[in-house]
Amino acid sequence: MVLCPCTIDVIPNGLYIVHMRSVTASEARKNWFKLLDEVAAGEVVAIRRNGKRIILCAEKPKKKAVPVYKRLIGGDDLDNAHKWGWNWSPEKGLTPVTRK
């Protein structure tokens, strides 16, 4: 689910008003690339067609997580991890290797 950054005014009786641009499907078709530019800039647009609204908003970029390898790899001498590794063979399985 993508949350749209709309402006919302809360009225004391519990109602709220959401401010967003609203256009008909015909207007959207005529000005499609202009609408896309506005949405990319953070605007939220509602397109009306046959009594229904389609909300167009930009997706927020996901942050790339950088793994903390010390939690994933345990053992002694992790500061020299670039000098050791593993080899796999069907006969011997996983065997440690020391590199120079």
Secondary structure, DSSP 4 states (H G I P E B T S, - for coil): ------EEEE-TTS-EEEE-EEEEHHHHHHTHHHHHHHHHTT--EEEEETTEEEEE-PPPPPPPPPP-HHHH---S-GGGGGGEEEEEETTTEEEEEE--
